[in-house]
């Protein structure tokens, strides 16, 4: 009987701990919008270097994209937003991670295969 009580208490405590842990939130396209907005002037060739705000947002996005699914989602979102900026320069998009010193796992290109 005492053994059953100990197991029951353990299960209750385990359940409470599990319920208290918040599930990891998946990255959404809404999460990338600050990065897009901050980096638009560089992507469009209006300025020669990305702003500090752009680099900070790119770094923030990189930090949020922790899992393969997150990185794939961020990549797909960037591809979905790209047509809204038809004047975006591919060379500038490709240069962003290096210029901001943010090691993205995928190139920022319109034709990137986000599933790889």
C-alpha positions in Angstrom: 0.0 0.0 0.0 2.8 2.4 0.9 4.5 1.6 -2.4 1.3 2.5 -4.3 1.1 5.8 -2.4 4.6 6.8 -3.2 4.1 6.0 -6.9 0.9 8.0 -6.9 2.6 11.0 -5.3 5.4 10.7 -7.8 3.0 10.7 -10.7 1.1 13.7 -9.4 4.3 15.7 -8.9 5.5 14.7 -12.4 2.2 15.7 -13.9 2.4 19.1 -12.2 5.9 19.7 -13.5 4.9 18.7 -17.0 1.9 21.0 -16.9 4.0 24.0 -15.6 6.5 23.7 -18.5 5.4 26.0 -21.3 5.6 24.4 -24.7 8.1 25.9 -27.1 6.4 28.3 -29.4 6.9 27.7 -33.1 8.4 30.4 -35.2 5.8 32.2 -37.4 5.9 34.5 -40.4 4.9 37.3 -38.0 8.2 36.8 -36.1 10.2 37.6 -39.2 8.4 40.9 -40.1 10.6 43.1 -37.9 13.7 41.7 -39.7 12.2 42.3 -43.1 11.2 45.9 -42.2 14.6 46.8 -40.7 16.5 45.3 -43.6 14.3 46.5 -46.5 16.3 49.7 -47.3 19.5 47.6 -47.7 17.8 44.8 -49.6 16.4 47.4 -52.0 19.8 49.1 -52.5 18.8 52.4 -50.9 21.7 52.2 -48.5 25.1 50.6 -48.9 25.3 48.8 -45.6 22.6 47.1 -43.4 21.7 49.2 -40.4 22.4 48.2 -36.8 18.6 47.6 -36.5 18.7 45.3 -39.4 21.6 43.3 -38.0 20.0 43.2 -34.6 16.8 41.9 -36.0 18.6 39.3 -38.1 20.5 38.2 -35.0 17.2 38.0 -33.1 15.7 35.9 -35.8 18.7 33.6 -35.9 18.3 33.1 -32.1 14.6 32.3 -32.4 15.2 29.7 -35.1 16.6 27.0 -32.9 15.2 23.9 -34.6 15.3 22.6 -38.1 11.5 23.2 -38.4 12.0 26.8 -37.1 14.8 27.5 -39.7 12.6 25.9 -42.4 9.7 28.1 -41.4 11.9 31.3 -41.4 13.3 30.4 -44.8 9.8 29.8 -46.2 8.5 33.0 -44.7 11.3 35.1 -46.2 10.5 33.5 -49.6 6.8 34.4 -49.2 7.7 38.0 -48.4 10.2 38.5 -51.2 7.6 39.1 -54.0 6.4 42.1 -52.0 9.8 43.7 -52.6 10.4 43.2 -56.4 13.3 45.6 -56.4 15.2 43.7 -53.7 18.8 43.0 -54.9 19.8 39.3 -54.8 23.4 40.2 -54.0 22.3 42.3 -51.1 20.1 39.6 -49.7 22.9 37.1 -50.0 25.4 39.5 -48.3 23.2 40.2 -45.3 24.3 37.3 -43.0 28.0 38.0 -43.7 27.7 41.8 -43.3 25.7 41.4 -40.1 28.0 38.6 -38.9 25.0 36.3 -38.3 25.6 32.7 -39.3 22.3 31.7 -40.9 21.8 28.0 -41.9 20.4 29.0 -45.2 21.1 31.7 -47.8 18.6 34.5 -48.2 17.6 33.9 -51.8 14.3 33.8 -53.7 15.1 30.3 -55.0 16.4 28.7 -51.8 15.1 25.2 -51.3 14.0 25.5 -47.7 13.5 21.8 -47.3 17.2 21.1 -47.6 
